[in-house]
């Protein structure tokens, strides 16, 4: 019997409401037929026929109406059982395939893994290899384990708590004790194999937070991968990571693009055959975490996705100003954060990426109030930049306040009235004059009074006009950066290279200095009645750094920025550029929401995970349409995701920017984009009006490449990405088109 018949039979049986016990017999008969044996056997072993006190030597420790939690104390291994379907997910490998060395054999059988730093040497270990002494105390809703890694004299406490639809796992930071100065915890891997599968024995995929969302199928990779996909949660660490330029790769015309950001600290594993899925959410410790996906072939023959928490790292300390010699050192201070994750499980029809996105939205709404999600088209403007003159730099004026007023009036005649704008380069000295500490507009755009008048008039017209401010960077060509900028851990001054002609690099302010300058600017804005800011820099950067001989880490950085943004949000409307998830509750809108992924070779399918979770919760604005190569497909993606369109505009021809740092703004003239703006506004507003006040409840991609998005008000959006017409659910769709059903 073919594998696809096995899958269809299993799905049909589960959909009909059959119990796990009723389902097991036909699965075993498939194995008896001799065809699809491995898949049938693997699936049979993943379904427990009836309630049990013990599963694979794991004892029941807690349960509720939805799930049951089982524990194997010697390795702190877990098994989670879906009580409705009988499907289980395991956190460790019982018997390996015999292809691994002793280090990996023990690692895959351990509930927690570690990288131990012994002076400047790193050693991968686990509870077995580290000769852990484990004392478990069972509770009504889980257990607590006091763990002592006797080989390294390191101890900590692990708490696992059963929740309504999942479990919470925590290692309190203050419970970690390192008895030797140079033998410390580097990385901690928390239940790395939870939901693992072997090769292509199971059907499903791993969910990764790359851009909007990416899937990696659980298929036989035939040795295609030799290393994992590592995603840095909340971006690079400027105090440790190297600054680099995007470079040519392989061929002259192929370039390496910037990776899409990881805004949300989430990951998942979906077993489509047993219809069980898990979403991992990093609740604490995300500032020093990575999420790694290991498809089979990458180190082992298993498929697994894991969060890795970095508590300390090894770095190079420069020994000379020239940087010709260096020594390796450990970070002096361990990251002062708790390690805390929530694993949320889904089953049946909800056991897919869309169901997990809905679960994530429910999780977010526990601490985040939904913002007004009214459709607006985003029209950003560049005021001024600078180019070199004979002696001094001279202004390049692109869009004045009068120009913006004329654009608004022109669009109003075409019934384009719902507008959200960000004004960049408004400040004295142009767009790269940073930091801003005073509300003073460039005279070339009309001056401060003219800008204040425009903001007031726009508000009266119902237009949201925000002033752009990078609250992190300092330009060494416009301000003194001898002090109050960060040094990397190796004590070299951090410089962000631009590889442009006018301003070659920027520096990062220390968190205290960045907040000081931000607060000075806020006070100045308030005096003039300006209350809408579009912030960047501090919204998506965290860093370790050296200052006055003392090291600071990202946890301390996060606390300072969080407090500053929380204070600012009390008096100002804040739009944030690609904000990390812990700031979402403070933002009125998210600017630069990724529509796609980074297109890594690991990715088998791009999915709108984040936009499913956030649609109807907070307004999302896409990257600029100006620079999209395939505008037809991009427009359809905006229809599908509910992300609002964005344009970057100038009144003058962008050819004038050729010798400025904004030279990459090669197409922006309003006259060129006017008709496209009107078309995007008219069509996308119609979609938004049909789904207003609703959230996305489901999304699926059919076999014939049609995306079907279902909203809570009953509206369905059908998007045909094919170059030819197709019919889906009886609905005829033209090539590269969409339809709204159920309005």
N, C-alpha and C positions, 0 to 999 in steps of 0.2 A: 504494500500500500504506500503510495507516494507521500512525501512529507507534507505537501500542501493539503492533502486530504486529512491528514492527522490534525493539522492546525484548524481546518474548517470544522471538523467534527468536534474538536474541543471547544471552539468558540460557540458553535451552535448549542452544544450541551450546556455550557455555562449560561448562555443567553436565555435558555429555556428554564433556568432556575434549578438545574440538577445539582445535587450535593456533590461534594468531593468524593464521597464513597461510591455514588452511582457513576461518577465519571472515571474512576480508576480502572474498572473492568475493561471498557473498550480501549483504553490506552494500553493496557497490558496485552490485549489481543493484537494490537498493532505490532508490538514487539515480537509476539509469537509468529507473526507472518514473515519475519525476517527482513522486512523493509522499513526503513525509518526507525531502526532499533534504538540507536543512540539517542535520538530526540525523544522517542517514546519513553525510554527508560529514565532519561533525565527529567522529563516532565512528570512522570509517575512518582519519582522520588521527591519532587517539589510540591506534592499535594498529599497532605495527611488526612486520611479518611475520616477520622473522628477525633473528638476531644481526647487529649492524652496528657498524662502527668509528666511524661518523659518523651523527648524526641531526640534521637541520635546522641544519647548520653547527656542531653541538656534537660535540666529540671525546670518545671513551671515555677516562676517566681511571682508573676502578677498577670492579671487579665481583666478585661472589661467586656462590654458587649461586642466590641469590634475586633480587638486583637488580643493575642496571648503572647507573653514574653517568657522565653526560656533561657536559662543560663547554665554554662559549663564552667564551674568555678576555677579549675586549674589554669585556664587561659583567658578567663573573662569573656569567652565566646558567647554570642547571642544567636538565638533563632526567634524570628518574629513570625507568628502564624495569623493569617487572615481567617477569622472564625466563620465568615460567611461562605468562603469558597474552599477553605482548607489549604490554600497556597501558603508556602513558607518562603522566607528569605533568610539565608545564613550569612554569618559574619566572618566565618573562617572556613578553611578547606579541611575536610576530614581526612581524606586520603589523596595525596598528590599523584601526579602522573609519572613521578620518578625521574623527571628531567632536571630537577633543580639541585643546587648545592645545599649544604647544611644551613647556611645563613638564610636562604630563601625558603627552605623547607620549614624552618621554625617561624619565619615571618608570616607566612600564609596561614599558619595555624594559631596565630596569636591575635587577641582582640585589639591590642594596642601595640604600635611599633614606634621605634625611636631611632634617631641619629644622635649618638653620644659624642660630644666633643671632649677629647682627651688631649689637653693642651691645644695643639693646632691640628690634630689628627681627627678625622671623622669616622665613626664606626656605626654601621647599621646593626641594630639589634632588636630584641622583642622580649616578651615576658618569659619565654622559655630560655632563650640564650642568656638573658640577664639574671637567670636564677631567681626569679621574683618570688618573694614571700607575700602571699595574698591572704588577707583576712576579710571575709565577706560578711556583712550584716544585712540580712533580708528585711525588707519592709513591706507594708501592705501594698505599696504602689511601686515597688522596684527593689533596689538594693544599693548599698554603699560598700566600696571596697578600699581598704587601706593597702597600698601596694608599696613594697620595698624592693627595689632592684639591687639585691645584695652585692652583685658583682661590681656595681659602680657606686654604691652607697648613696643612692638617690631614691627618695620616696615621695609619694603623692597620694591623693585621694581621688577615686573615681565614683561619681554618683550617676546612677541610671534610674530615671523616673518614668513610669508609664503615664501617658497622657490619653486624652479621649480618642485621638486618631493617630497616635505615634508614641515616640519616646523622646526624652530629653537626656542628653549626655553631657556631663560637666566635669572638668578638672579645675577646681578652684586654684587660682594663682598662688594664694597664700598657703596652700597645702603642700606646695612643692618645696622640698628640702634637699639641698645639694651639700653633702658633707665635706667634699673635697674641692678646693679652690679651682683647680684646672680640669676637673672631671664634671661636666655639666650637660644639661639637656640642650641639644641643638634644635632638632625638629621632632615633633610629635605627630604620629599618624593615628587618627581616631577611627576605629573600626574600618580599616582600609578595604576589607573585602565584603562589606555588607551588600548583599544582593549580587554577588559575583556570579559569573557563569563560565563554562569551559568551552573554549573554541567556538564552534557553531552549533553546540548541542541544544541551545535554547534560542527562542525567537524574542527579539526586543531590541533595545538600544540604550545607550548612555546619553544623558542630557548634560550639556556643558553651557556655562554662562558666557559664551563668546558672542559679543555683540548683542543681538536680540535673542539668540538662542540657536544652538547647534546640536545635531544628533550624530552619534557614532553607532552604527549598526553592530549587533552581536553576530557577526558573520566570520567565516574563516578567512583571515587576511593573508594566508599563504606566505607568511614571512615578510609581508610588505612593510611592517613597522618594526623598528628595533629600539625605539625610545618612546617615552610617553608624551602626551600633550600636556604642557604645564601652563596654566593661566594664573597670572598674579592678581590676586583679589585687590581691587581698588588701585591697581596700577603699579608703576615702577617706584622704587625707593631711590630718590635722587642722592641720598647720602651714601649709597652703596653701589647702585647700578651705574654702569658707564653711560655717558652721553654719547649719542651716535647720530650719524646722518644716514638717511635712506640712500642706498647705493644701488648701482646697476648690478643685475644678477643674471648670470649665464650669458645672456645675449644683450646686444647694445640697446635694444628697445624695450626690454623687460625690466621693470623696476620692482623693488620690494616695497610694499605699502605699509603704512602704519597699521598696527593691530587695532582692532576694535576694542573698546574698553570693557573691563569687567565691572559693571556698576553694581550688580547684585551678588552677594556671596552664597550662591545656590548651586546645586548639582543634583543629578538624579539617575536612577536606574529603573528601567521599565521592562517587565517580562510580559510580552504581549500574549504568549502562549498560556500562561496560568492567570493572566489578567491581574497582576499585582505590580504595584509601582511604589517607589519611595522617592521623596524629595528631601534632600539634605539642606538645611538652612543654618549657616554659621551665625549664631546670635552674638557671641563675644569672641574676640581674638581675631576678627577678620582683617584687622589692620596689618597683621604679620602672617598672612596665610596665602597658600597657593592651592589651587584645585587641579589635580592631575588625573588624566584618563589614561589607562593602560589597556589598549585593545590587545587581543591575543597576538603574540609575537613580540610585543614590547616587554622584554625581560622574561615573561612567563607566557604560558599558553592560556591564561585566564583573561577574562574581561573584568576590569574593576576600576572604580572611580573613587578618589580619596581626597579629603582635605588634609593638607600638611601645614602645621602651625610652627612657625619659626620663633623660638624663644631666645636663641642666641645664634650668631653667625661668626664665621671667620672672615677677616678682612686683611688687606695689605696696608701696613703702616709705612709711609714714605720715610726714608732715613736721610734724604738730601733734598734741597730745594729743586734740584734739577730732575728729581724723580728717577735717578739712575739706580738707586738701591732701595730695597724695602724688606720688611720682615712681616711675617704673618702673626696676627694676634686674635684672641677672642674678644668679642664685645664685652665691655666691662660690666654692663648691666643687663640682666635678663628682662625680657619684655614683661612689664607689670600688668598683665591682663589675665582674665580667666579664659579657659578654653570651654566653649559652650556651644552645643549644636542641638538642633531639633530635627528629628527625622519624622516626616509626615508620610503616612501610607495611604494609598488609594487602591480600590479594587473595582472589578467589573467594568462598566462603561467609563468610569473615571480614571482607569489605569492607563493613561497616556499622557503625553506632554501637555495637552490642553487641560486635562483634569488636574495635573500638578500645578499648572499656572493658576487655575482657579483656587487651589489650596493655598498657593502663595499669596494671592490677593486677600483671601480670608485671614491669613496670618498678618499681613500688613495692616489690615483694617482694625486689628486689635489695638494698635498704637498710633494709627494715622487716620486723620479725619479727611474724608474725600473732599477735594477742592471742586469749585465750579468748573465744569469741563465744557465750556462754550466754544464752538468753532470760531477760530480766527485764522486768517492767513498771516504768516510771519513775513514782514518786509523789513529787512535790516538795511542800514545805510552807513556808508563810510564817509566821515567828514573830511579830515585832512591826514596827510602823511608828510614825510620829509624826504628830500633828495639833496645831494651835495651841490653847493654853489661854489663860486670862486674861492670864497673864504669861509663863509658860514653855511649852515644847512638852510635850505629855503623851503617854504611850504608848498605842497601840492594839494590844491583844493579840489575835492571831488563832489561834495554834496553839502550845500549850505542849508540853514534853517528855512530860508525862503524856497529853496528847491523842494524840500520835504513837504512844505505846505502846498506847493503847486501839485506835487504828486498825489497827495491825499485828495485834493479838490478834483483832479482829473479822474481818479478812480471812483470818487463819489458819483460822478456823472454816469459811470457804468454800473452803479449799484454795488460797488465793492466798498463796504462800510465796516465790516467786522475785521479790524486790523490790529495786529500785535507787532510792534516794532522795537528794535534795539539800535540805538545810535552809537556807532563806534567812531573813535577818533574825534570826538567832540571837544576833548580837553585841550587846554593850552599846550602847544607843543606837538599835537598830533597823537595818533593812535598808539605810538610806542613810547609816549612820555609817561613813565611809570616809576614809582607808584603815584596814585592820585591821593592827595591829602586835602584838597580844597576844591570847592565848586567854582571853577573858573573856565569858561568856554573859550575856545580859540577865536580870536577876533576875525579870522578869515571866514568863519562860518556865520558870523553875525554878532558874536560876543555873548556874554552871559545873559544880558537882558533879553536878547532875541531868542535864546534857547529857552529861557524860563517862560516867555510868552508862548512859544510853540508848544511846550509841554502842557500849559494851561488850556490852550485852545484845543489841543488834541483830546484832552480829557473831557472837555465839554462836548466834543463830537463822538464820544464813546470809543475813541482810539487809545489803546494802551501803548504809550511810548516810554521805553526804559532806557536809562543811560548805562552804557557798558563800562565795567570796571574790572581790571585784573588786579585783584587784591594780594597777589603773591609776588609777582616779579618786580625787579628793580632794574632799570636801564643804566648801566654804568656810564653811558655817554651823556645822560641828562641829570643824574643825581650822584651824590657821593656814595659809593658802595664800599668804602674802606672798612666800615663797621656795619654791624647789624645785618649781615648776610651770612648764610650758612656755609660752613666747611663740611666736607665729607668726613667720614670716620677716619680716613687716612690723613686728615688735616689739610688737604688741598681745598682751595676755594671752588665750590661748585659753579660751573658755568654751563648754561644751556645754549649750545651753539645754534645759530640761525642759518648759517651759510648764506647770508645775504650781504649786500654791499655796504649798506648804510650803518646798520646796527648789527654787529657781528655776533653778539652774545648777550644774554640776560642772566641775572643772578636771582636766587631765591632769598627773600627776606627771612629772618628768623621768625618763628610764629609770634613771638611777643611784638616784634616790630611791625609785622604785617597787620596784626590786630590794632596796634596803636594808630597806624596810618588809616586803616579802614574806619575806625571810630572818629578820627579827625574829619574825614570826608563826610561821614554821616551827619555829624554836627553841622557842618557847613551846608549840606543839602537841606537839612531841616529848616534852617533859617530862611531859605528861599521857597519852602513849600514843595520841594522835590521829594517824592516818596516812593519811586519805582526804580529799582536797580537790577541790572543783569550782571551777576557776579560770575567770575571764573577764577581759576588758579587755586584758591583755597577750597573750592568746591570739589576738586577731584585730584588733589595732590597731598600725599602724606610722606614724610621723610624722616629718617634718622639723621643726626647731624652733630658736629662738634662746635662748641662755642665757648670761648675763654677756657679752653682746656678740659671742658666737661662734656660728656656724651649724653645725648638725649635720643629717645626712640619714638617710633610712630604712635605709640599709645599716648604719650605725653602730648605729641603734636595734635592728635585727634581731639583730645580733651580741650585744648586751647581753642581750636577752630570751631568745635561744636558750641562752646559757650559763646563765642563771638557771633556766630550765625544765629543762635537762639535769641540773643539780645537784639540783633539787627531786625529779625523777623517780627519783633513786637511793634515796631514803628514803620517798617518799610515793606512794600511788596517786593518779593525777591523772585526773579527768574534765575535759575542756576544752569550753567553749562555743564552737561554730563555729570551731575552730582552723584556721588557715591550714596548708596542706599540709606545710610544713617542720617542723611540730610533731607530726605524726601518729605518728611513731615514739616519741614520749614520752608519748602519751596512752593510758590504758587504755580510754577510750571517748570518742565524739564526741557531744556534747549539742547539740540544735537542728539536726540535719541537715535541710537543705531537702528537702521532698518534691516541691515544685512549682518553677516559675520565677517571674520577675517579671511575666510576661504582657505583655511588650512587644509592640507592634504588629508588630515584625519576626518574631516567633516563629510558625512554622507548626505545630510539634508539640513537646510536652514529652516528654522521654525520661528514664528513670532511669539516666543515665550513671554518676554517682558511686556510686550504690548497687549497680550491677552490679559496679563495680570493687572496692568495699570490703566487700561482703557476705561473711562468712566470714573477713575479715581483721581487722576491728575492730568492736566493737559500736557501733551507731548508734541514737540516740534522737531521735525526731521532736519538732517543736514541740508545744505543748500542745493536746490534743484539745478542751479546754474551749471554745476560741475558734474552732473550725471551723464554718462555716455549713452546709456539706453534709457531715454526718458519715458518711452511707452511702458516699459516694464516697471520703472520706478513709480510712475503714476499709479499703476495697478497695485503696487505694494502699499502705497499710501491708502488706497481704497480699502485694501484688505486689513491693514493693521490699525486703522483709525488714527494714525499719526498725522499731524497737521503739516501742510507744506511750508517751505521756507525759501526765500529768495534774498540774495545779497546784492544790493543795488547802489548805483552811483548815478549822479546826474550827468557828469562828464564822461567822456570816453576813457575806459581803463587803460588805454595805451599810454596815458599820462603817468601811469604808475610804474612804468618800465624800469626806472632807476630808483625805486623805493623798496622798502622791505615788504610792501604789498604787491610786488610784481606778479605773484601767482594769482592775483585777482584779474584774470584775463578776459572775463566776459561778465559784465554787470550793468551796462547802461540801461536805464529805465525804459527808454524808447524802444529798445530791442525786446524787452520782456513784457511790455504792457499787455499785449494780447494774450500771452501765455498766463500771466497773472489772473486776468479776468476769467479765462477758461478754467484754470485750476480752482479758483474761488467758486465759480458757479456750480461745477460738477461735484466737488468735494463737500461743499456746504449742503447740497441735496442729500448726500450720503449721511452726513453728520446729523442733519435735521431728522432723518428717518430713525436714527439710533440714539437720539438725545435722551439722556437720563438712564440709559441702559448700560449693562456691562456684557462682555463676551462670555458666553457659557460653554462654547465648543468651537473647535476649528479642526477641519480635516482636509487632507489633500487626496483627491481621488486618483485612481490609476491613470486617468486620462489628463492629469495635470490641471485640474480645476480645484481651486481653494474654496471651501464652503465655510463661512463664518456665521455662527449663530449667536444672536443677541438675546438678552433676557426679556426683551419686549416682543419676542417672536419674529423679528426681522431676520432674514437670512441674506447674506451677501455672497453671490456667486462670482468668482473671478477666474476667467479663462486666460491662462498664460500661453496658450498654443497659438501658433501662426495660422491655424485653420479653425473653422467653426466646429463646435462640439455640442452635444446635448447631454445635460446632466440633470437627473431627477425630473426628466420631461421638460426641462427648460432649455430652449435653444439659445446658444451663446455664440456671438460672432467672434472671429479671431481677435485676440488681444482686447477683450472687452469684459464688462461686468454687468450684473443685474441685481437689483434689489427686489426681494420677494417678501410679501407679508406686511407691507407698509399699511 
